[in-house]
Amino acid sequence: MADGSYTSKVYRKQGGNELVVASGGKVTVEAGGAIILPTADPHVVGALWNNAGTITVSAG
């Protein structure tokens, strides 16, 4: 019997353009997978970007 109270800790928000990782959730990248970061500062506070091979947190 299915549990109606189940809630995933990783889910895509309605509309499909945002992935949410809730408390206790995690994202695993398997062999051959990759996370691609922008190579220019996105000027969004806290956003990550690839600064010539160094992961950098944008100051906004």
PDB file with one MODEL, atoms N, CA, C and O in Angstrom:
MODEL        1
ATOM      1  N   MET A   1       0.845  -1.185   0.000  1.00  0.00           N
ATOM      2  CA  MET A   1       0.000   0.000   0.000  1.00  0.00           C
ATOM      3  C   MET A   1       0.885   1.241   0.000  1.00  0.00           C
ATOM      4  O   MET A   1       1.847   1.312   0.766  1.00  0.00           O
ATOM      5  N   ALA A   2       0.581   2.194  -0.828  1.00  0.00           N
ATOM      6  CA  ALA A   2       1.369   3.419  -0.942  1.00  0.00           C
ATOM      7  C   ALA A   2       1.135   4.331   0.253  1.00  0.00           C
ATOM      8  O   ALA A   2       0.025   4.414   0.781  1.00  0.00           O
ATOM      9  N   ASP A   3       2.189   5.010   0.670  1.00  0.00           N
ATOM     10  CA  ASP A   3       2.108   5.970   1.759  1.00  0.00           C
ATOM     11  C   ASP A   3       1.822   7.345   1.164  1.00  0.00           C
ATOM     12  O   ASP A   3       2.678   7.895   0.472  1.00  0.00           O
ATOM     13  N   GLY A   4       0.668   7.906   1.407  1.00  0.00           N
ATOM     14  CA  GLY A   4       0.268   9.193   0.843  1.00  0.00           C
ATOM     15  C   GLY A   4       1.054  10.371   1.387  1.00  0.00           C
ATOM     16  O   GLY A   4       0.933  11.479   0.864  1.00  0.00           O
ATOM     17  N   SER A   5       1.870  10.160   2.441  1.00  0.00           N
ATOM     18  CA  SER A   5       2.627  11.261   3.026  1.00  0.00           C
ATOM     19  C   SER A   5       4.053  11.352   2.477  1.00  0.00           C
ATOM     20  O   SER A   5       4.828  12.198   2.924  1.00  0.00           O
ATOM     21  N   TYR A   6       4.411  10.495   1.513  1.00  0.00           N
ATOM     22  CA  TYR A   6       5.771  10.506   0.958  1.00  0.00           C
ATOM     23  C   TYR A   6       6.049  11.819   0.245  1.00  0.00           C
ATOM     24  O   TYR A   6       5.240  12.279  -0.560  1.00  0.00           O
ATOM     25  N   THR A   7       7.196  12.421   0.542  1.00  0.00           N
ATOM     26  CA  THR A   7       7.646  13.623  -0.142  1.00  0.00           C
ATOM     27  C   THR A   7       9.109  13.437  -0.520  1.00  0.00           C
ATOM     28  O   THR A   7       9.942  13.138   0.335  1.00  0.00           O
ATOM     29  N   SER A   8       9.418  13.612  -1.796  1.00  0.00           N
ATOM     30  CA  SER A   8      10.790  13.490  -2.272  1.00  0.00           C
ATOM     31  C   SER A   8      11.632  14.642  -1.743  1.00  0.00           C
ATOM     32  O   SER A   8      11.147  15.767  -1.631  1.00  0.00           O
ATOM     33  N   LYS A   9      12.905  14.363  -1.414  1.00  0.00           N
ATOM     34  CA  LYS A   9      13.811  15.412  -0.941  1.00  0.00           C
ATOM     35  C   LYS A   9      14.497  16.127  -2.094  1.00  0.00           C
ATOM     36  O   LYS A   9      15.119  17.171  -1.898  1.00  0.00           O
ATOM     37  N   VAL A  10      14.388  15.569  -3.294  1.00  0.00           N
ATOM     38  CA  VAL A  10      14.907  16.211  -4.504  1.00  0.00           C
ATOM     39  C   VAL A  10      13.770  16.213  -5.513  1.00  0.00           C
ATOM     40  O   VAL A  10      13.245  15.155  -5.860  1.00  0.00           O
ATOM     41  N   TYR A  11      13.389  17.378  -5.981  1.00  0.00           N
ATOM     42  CA  TYR A  11      12.265  17.456  -6.911  1.00  0.00           C
ATOM     43  C   TYR A  11      12.401  18.663  -7.825  1.00  0.00           C
ATOM     44  O   TYR A  11      13.132  19.610  -7.533  1.00  0.00           O
ATOM     45  N   ARG A  12      11.686  18.607  -8.929  1.00  0.00           N
ATOM     46  CA  ARG A  12      11.654  19.720  -9.878  1.00  0.00           C
ATOM     47  C   ARG A  12      10.405  20.548  -9.571  1.00  0.00           C
ATOM     48  O   ARG A  12       9.300  20.012  -9.477  1.00  0.00           O
ATOM     49  N   LYS A  13      10.595  21.860  -9.415  1.00  0.00           N
ATOM     50  CA  LYS A  13       9.454  22.737  -9.149  1.00  0.00           C
ATOM     51  C   LYS A  13       8.512  22.744 -10.335  1.00  0.00           C
ATOM     52  O   LYS A  13       8.932  22.549 -11.476  1.00  0.00           O
ATOM     53  N   GLN A  14       7.234  22.969 -10.060  1.00  0.00           N
ATOM     54  CA  GLN A  14       6.249  23.040 -11.124  1.00  0.00           C
ATOM     55  C   GLN A  14       6.685  24.100 -12.125  1.00  0.00           C
ATOM     56  O   GLN A  14       7.049  25.210 -11.740  1.00  0.00           O
ATOM     57  N   GLY A  15       6.649  23.765 -13.389  1.00  0.00           N
ATOM     58  CA  GLY A  15       7.148  24.647 -14.439  1.00  0.00           C
ATOM     59  C   GLY A  15       8.463  24.123 -14.995  1.00  0.00           C
ATOM     60  O   GLY A  15       8.838  24.432 -16.126  1.00  0.00           O
ATOM     61  N   GLY A  16       9.165  23.320 -14.182  1.00  0.00           N
ATOM     62  CA  GLY A  16      10.308  22.574 -14.666  1.00  0.00           C
ATOM     63  C   GLY A  16      11.630  23.289 -14.811  1.00  0.00           C
ATOM     64  O   GLY A  16      12.569  22.705 -15.351  1.00  0.00           O
ATOM     65  N   ASN A  17      11.756  24.550 -14.348  1.00  0.00           N
ATOM     66  CA  ASN A  17      13.031  25.230 -14.568  1.00  0.00           C
ATOM     67  C   ASN A  17      13.850  25.401 -13.296  1.00  0.00           C
ATOM     68  O   ASN A  17      14.809  26.173 -13.277  1.00  0.00           O
ATOM     69  N   GLU A  18      13.482  24.687 -12.229  1.00  0.00           N
ATOM     70  CA  GLU A  18      14.245  24.758 -10.986  1.00  0.00           C
ATOM     71  C   GLU A  18      14.232  23.397 -10.309  1.00  0.00           C
ATOM     72  O   GLU A  18      13.174  22.788 -10.153  1.00  0.00           O
ATOM     73  N   LEU A  19      15.413  22.915  -9.905  1.00  0.00           N
ATOM     74  CA  LEU A  19      15.551  21.662  -9.177  1.00  0.00           C
ATOM     75  C   LEU A  19      15.783  22.015  -7.717  1.00  0.00           C
ATOM     76  O   LEU A  19      16.658  22.825  -7.410  1.00  0.00           O
ATOM     77  N   VAL A  20      15.013  21.419  -6.813  1.00  0.00           N
ATOM     78  CA  VAL A  20      15.104  21.719  -5.393  1.00  0.00           C
ATOM     79  C   VAL A  20      15.684  20.512  -4.664  1.00  0.00           C
ATOM     80  O   VAL A  20      15.250  19.379  -4.875  1.00  0.00           O
ATOM     81  N   VAL A  21      16.671  20.767  -3.801  1.00  0.00           N
ATOM     82  CA  VAL A  21      17.222  19.735  -2.929  1.00  0.00           C
ATOM     83  C   VAL A  21      16.879  20.172  -1.508  1.00  0.00           C
ATOM     84  O   VAL A  21      17.477  21.104  -0.969  1.00  0.00           O
ATOM     85  N   ALA A  22      15.904  19.481  -0.909  1.00  0.00           N
ATOM     86  CA  ALA A  22      15.446  19.827   0.429  1.00  0.00           C
ATOM     87  C   ALA A  22      16.404  19.263   1.478  1.00  0.00           C
ATOM     88  O   ALA A  22      17.288  18.472   1.150  1.00  0.00           O
ATOM     89  N   SER A  23      16.231  19.662   2.719  1.00  0.00           N
ATOM     90  CA  SER A  23      17.048  19.170   3.818  1.00  0.00           C
ATOM     91  C   SER A  23      17.072  17.647   3.817  1.00  0.00           C
ATOM     92  O   SER A  23      16.022  17.006   3.786  1.00  0.00           O
ATOM     93  N   GLY A  24      18.266  17.070   3.851  1.00  0.00           N
ATOM     94  CA  GLY A  24      18.415  15.619   3.840  1.00  0.00           C
ATOM     95  C   GLY A  24      18.548  15.026   2.454  1.00  0.00           C
ATOM     96  O   GLY A  24      18.858  13.842   2.317  1.00  0.00           O
ATOM     97  N   GLY A  25      18.319  15.829   1.415  1.00  0.00           N
ATOM     98  CA  GLY A  25      18.454  15.350   0.043  1.00  0.00           C
ATOM     99  C   GLY A  25      19.865  15.583  -0.464  1.00  0.00           C
ATOM    100  O   GLY A  25      20.633  16.323   0.150  1.00  0.00           O
ATOM    101  N   LYS A  26      20.209  14.958  -1.576  1.00  0.00           N
ATOM    102  CA  LYS A  26      21.524  15.181  -2.174  1.00  0.00           C
ATOM    103  C   LYS A  26      21.461  14.906  -3.661  1.00  0.00           C
ATOM    104  O   LYS A  26      20.559  14.225  -4.148  1.00  0.00           O
ATOM    105  N   VAL A  27      22.429  15.444  -4.367  1.00  0.00           N
ATOM    106  CA  VAL A  27      22.566  15.205  -5.802  1.00  0.00           C
ATOM    107  C   VAL A  27      23.864  14.430  -5.993  1.00  0.00           C
ATOM    108  O   VAL A  27      24.911  14.839  -5.490  1.00  0.00           O
ATOM    109  N   THR A  28      23.802  13.317  -6.713  1.00  0.00           N
ATOM    110  CA  THR A  28      24.982  12.509  -7.001  1.00  0.00           C
ATOM    111  C   THR A  28      25.230  12.534  -8.496  1.00  0.00           C
ATOM    112  O   THR A  28      24.324  12.265  -9.285  1.00  0.00           O
ATOM    113  N   VAL A  29      26.448  12.855  -8.886  1.00  0.00           N
ATOM    114  CA  VAL A  29      26.827  12.838 -10.296  1.00  0.00           C
ATOM    115  C   VAL A  29      27.618  11.555 -10.521  1.00  0.00           C
ATOM    116  O   VAL A  29      28.688  11.365  -9.942  1.00  0.00           O
ATOM    117  N   GLU A  30      27.086  10.681 -11.361  1.00  0.00           N
ATOM    118  CA  GLU A  30      27.738   9.405 -11.630  1.00  0.00           C
ATOM    119  C   GLU A  30      28.865   9.573 -12.637  1.00  0.00           C
ATOM    120  O   GLU A  30      28.971  10.605 -13.299  1.00  0.00           O
ATOM    121  N   ALA A  31      29.711   8.539 -12.749  1.00  0.00           N
ATOM    122  CA  ALA A  31      30.822   8.547 -13.705  1.00  0.00           C
ATOM    123  C   ALA A  31      30.285   8.897 -15.085  1.00  0.00           C
ATOM    124  O   ALA A  31      29.270   8.354 -15.520  1.00  0.00           O
ATOM    125  N   GLY A  32      30.956   9.789 -15.759  1.00  0.00           N
ATOM    126  CA  GLY A  32      30.534  10.220 -17.088  1.00  0.00           C
ATOM    127  C   GLY A  32      29.591  11.409 -17.059  1.00  0.00           C
ATOM    128  O   GLY A  32      29.341  12.028 -18.093  1.00  0.00           O
ATOM    129  N   GLY A  33      29.061  11.737 -15.879  1.00  0.00           N
ATOM    130  CA  GLY A  33      28.170  12.888 -15.741  1.00  0.00           C
ATOM    131  C   GLY A  33      28.979  14.135 -15.421  1.00  0.00           C
ATOM    132  O   GLY A  33      30.158  14.042 -15.082  1.00  0.00           O
ATOM    133  N   ALA A  34      28.364  15.281 -15.526  1.00  0.00           N
ATOM    134  CA  ALA A  34      29.060  16.535 -15.239  1.00  0.00           C
ATOM    135  C   ALA A  34      28.070  17.611 -14.831  1.00  0.00           C
ATOM    136  O   ALA A  34      26.903  17.587 -15.220  1.00  0.00           O
ATOM    137  N   ILE A  35      28.550  18.536 -14.055  1.00  0.00           N
ATOM    138  CA  ILE A  35      27.802  19.756 -13.754  1.00  0.00           C
ATOM    139  C   ILE A  35      28.579  20.884 -14.418  1.00  0.00           C
ATOM    140  O   ILE A  35      29.754  21.093 -14.117  1.00  0.00           O
ATOM    141  N   ILE A  36      27.940  21.598 -15.304  1.00  0.00           N
ATOM    142  CA  ILE A  36      28.599  22.656 -16.059  1.00  0.00           C
ATOM    143  C   ILE A  36      28.261  24.008 -15.417  1.00  0.00           C
ATOM    144  O   ILE A  36      27.093  24.375 -15.289  1.00  0.00           O
ATOM    145  N   LEU A  37      29.296  24.730 -15.022  1.00  0.00           N
ATOM    146  CA  LEU A  37      29.111  26.056 -14.433  1.00  0.00           C
ATOM    147  C   LEU A  37      29.409  27.127 -15.475  1.00  0.00           C
ATOM    148  O   LEU A  37      30.202  26.896 -16.388  1.00  0.00           O
ATOM    149  N   PRO A  38      28.784  28.294 -15.350  1.00  0.00           N
ATOM    150  CA  PRO A  38      29.095  29.378 -16.284  1.00  0.00           C
ATOM    151  C   PRO A  38      30.552  29.811 -16.114  1.00  0.00           C
ATOM    152  O   PRO A  38      31.116  29.684 -15.027  1.00  0.00           O
ATOM    153  N   THR A  39      31.152  30.315 -17.175  1.00  0.00           N
ATOM    154  CA  THR A  39      32.553  30.743 -17.127  1.00  0.00           C
ATOM    155  C   THR A  39      32.702  32.251 -16.956  1.00  0.00           C
ATOM    156  O   THR A  39      33.810  32.781 -17.040  1.00  0.00           O
ATOM    157  N   ALA A  40      31.610  32.928 -16.720  1.00  0.00           N
ATOM    158  CA  ALA A  40      31.633  34.358 -16.406  1.00  0.00           C
ATOM    159  C   ALA A  40      30.814  34.572 -15.138  1.00  0.00           C
ATOM    160  O   ALA A  40      29.835  33.865 -14.901  1.00  0.00           O
ATOM    161  N   ASP A  41      31.208  35.531 -14.339  1.00  0.00           N
ATOM    162  CA  ASP A  41      30.494  35.843 -13.104  1.00  0.00           C
ATOM    163  C   ASP A  41      29.041  36.183 -13.426  1.00  0.00           C
ATOM    164  O   ASP A  41      28.780  37.127 -14.171  1.00  0.00           O
ATOM    165  N   PRO A  42      28.077  35.415 -12.866  1.00  0.00           N
ATOM    166  CA  PRO A  42      26.665  35.685 -13.158  1.00  0.00           C
ATOM    167  C   PRO A  42      26.113  36.903 -12.411  1.00  0.00           C
ATOM    168  O   PRO A  42      24.982  37.319 -12.663  1.00  0.00           O
ATOM    169  N   HIS A  43      26.900  37.474 -11.497  1.00  0.00           N
ATOM    170  CA  HIS A  43      26.484  38.646 -10.720  1.00  0.00           C
ATOM    171  C   HIS A  43      25.188  38.391  -9.956  1.00  0.00           C
ATOM    172  O   HIS A  43      24.314  39.254  -9.874  1.00  0.00           O
ATOM    173  N   VAL A  44      25.085  37.173  -9.394  1.00  0.00           N
ATOM    174  CA  VAL A  44      23.972  36.791  -8.530  1.00  0.00           C
ATOM    175  C   VAL A  44      24.600  36.343  -7.215  1.00  0.00           C
ATOM    176  O   VAL A  44      25.381  35.392  -7.202  1.00  0.00           O
ATOM    177  N   VAL A  45      24.276  37.006  -6.115  1.00  0.00           N
ATOM    178  CA  VAL A  45      24.882  36.695  -4.823  1.00  0.00           C
ATOM    179  C   VAL A  45      24.746  35.203  -4.512  1.00  0.00           C
ATOM    180  O   VAL A  45      23.643  34.658  -4.509  1.00  0.00           O
ATOM    181  N   GLY A  46      25.878  34.555  -4.250  1.00  0.00           N
ATOM    182  CA  GLY A  46      25.886  33.148  -3.864  1.00  0.00           C
ATOM    183  C   GLY A  46      25.948  32.158  -5.010  1.00  0.00           C
ATOM    184  O   GLY A  46      26.129  30.963  -4.773  1.00  0.00           O
ATOM    185  N   ALA A  47      25.804  32.615  -6.247  1.00  0.00           N
ATOM    186  CA  ALA A  47      25.842  31.711  -7.402  1.00  0.00           C
ATOM    187  C   ALA A  47      27.275  31.251  -7.654  1.00  0.00           C
ATOM    188  O   ALA A  47      28.218  32.024  -7.487  1.00  0.00           O
ATOM    189  N   LEU A  48      27.438  29.989  -8.058  1.00  0.00           N
ATOM    190  CA  LEU A  48      28.758  29.447  -8.368  1.00  0.00           C
ATOM    191  C   LEU A  48      29.089  29.670  -9.829  1.00  0.00           C
ATOM    192  O   LEU A  48      28.208  29.663 -10.689  1.00  0.00           O
ATOM    193  N   TRP A  49      30.392  29.871 -10.103  1.00  0.00           N
ATOM    194  CA  TRP A  49      30.842  29.983 -11.486  1.00  0.00           C
ATOM    195  C   TRP A  49      32.279  29.502 -11.593  1.00  0.00           C
ATOM    196  O   TRP A  49      33.003  29.465 -10.598  1.00  0.00           O
ATOM    197  N   ASN A  50      32.695  29.132 -12.805  1.00  0.00           N
ATOM    198  CA  ASN A  50      34.019  28.602 -13.093  1.00  0.00           C
ATOM    199  C   ASN A  50      34.937  29.757 -13.472  1.00  0.00           C
ATOM    200  O   ASN A  50      34.872  30.273 -14.588  1.00  0.00           O
ATOM    201  N   ASN A  51      35.785  30.154 -12.542  1.00  0.00           N
ATOM    202  CA  ASN A  51      36.705  31.275 -12.745  1.00  0.00           C
ATOM    203  C   ASN A  51      38.074  30.712 -13.142  1.00  0.00           C
ATOM    204  O   ASN A  51      38.943  30.531 -12.289  1.00  0.00           O
ATOM    205  N   ALA A  52      38.265  30.436 -14.438  1.00  0.00           N
ATOM    206  CA  ALA A  52      39.529  29.889 -14.964  1.00  0.00           C
ATOM    207  C   ALA A  52      39.934  28.609 -14.241  1.00  0.00           C
ATOM    208  O   ALA A  52      41.107  28.414 -13.922  1.00  0.00           O
ATOM    209  N   GLY A  53      38.954  27.735 -13.982  1.00  0.00           N
ATOM    210  CA  GLY A  53      39.227  26.445 -13.349  1.00  0.00           C
ATOM    211  C   GLY A  53      39.054  26.433 -11.841  1.00  0.00           C
ATOM    212  O   GLY A  53      39.220  25.388 -11.212  1.00  0.00           O
ATOM    213  N   THR A  54      38.724  27.568 -11.252  1.00  0.00           N
ATOM    214  CA  THR A  54      38.494  27.663  -9.811  1.00  0.00           C
ATOM    215  C   THR A  54      37.016  27.930  -9.563  1.00  0.00           C
ATOM    216  O   THR A  54      36.459  28.889 -10.096  1.00  0.00           O
ATOM    217  N   ILE A  55      36.378  27.083  -8.752  1.00  0.00           N
ATOM    218  CA  ILE A  55      34.968  27.326  -8.414  1.00  0.00           C
ATOM    219  C   ILE A  55      34.917  28.563  -7.527  1.00  0.00           C
ATOM    220  O   ILE A  55      35.581  28.632  -6.493  1.00  0.00           O
ATOM    221  N   THR A  56      34.116  29.541  -7.948  1.00  0.00           N
ATOM    222  CA  THR A  56      34.047  30.830  -7.267  1.00  0.00           C
ATOM    223  C   THR A  56      32.596  31.147  -6.925  1.00  0.00           C
ATOM    224  O   THR A  56      31.684  30.840  -7.693  1.00  0.00           O
ATOM    225  N   VAL A  57      32.392  31.767  -5.758  1.00  0.00           N
ATOM    226  CA  VAL A  57      31.061  32.204  -5.340  1.00  0.00           C
ATOM    227  C   VAL A  57      30.921  33.673  -5.706  1.00  0.00           C
ATOM    228  O   VAL A  57      31.735  34.507  -5.308  1.00  0.00           O
ATOM    229  N   SER A  58      29.882  33.977  -6.465  1.00  0.00           N
ATOM    230  CA  SER A  58      29.663  35.352  -6.907  1.00  0.00           C
ATOM    231  C   SER A  58      29.249  36.244  -5.742  1.00  0.00           C
ATOM    232  O   SER A  58      28.463  35.843  -4.884  1.00  0.00           O
ATOM    233  N   ALA A  59      29.785  37.445  -5.725  1.00  0.00           N
ATOM    234  CA  ALA A  59      29.411  38.439  -4.717  1.00  0.00           C
ATOM    235  C   ALA A  59      28.183  39.235  -5.150  1.00  0.00           C
ATOM    236  O   ALA A  59      27.647  40.039  -4.387  1.00  0.00           O
ATOM    237  N   GLY A  60      27.751  39.000  -6.377  1.00  0.00           N
ATOM    238  CA  GLY A  60      26.567  39.699  -6.875  1.00  0.00           C
ATOM    239  C   GLY A  60      26.884  40.826  -7.806  1.00  0.00           C
ATOM    240  O   GLY A  60      25.974  41.496  -8.297  1.00  0.00           O
TER     241      GLY A  60
ENDMDL
END
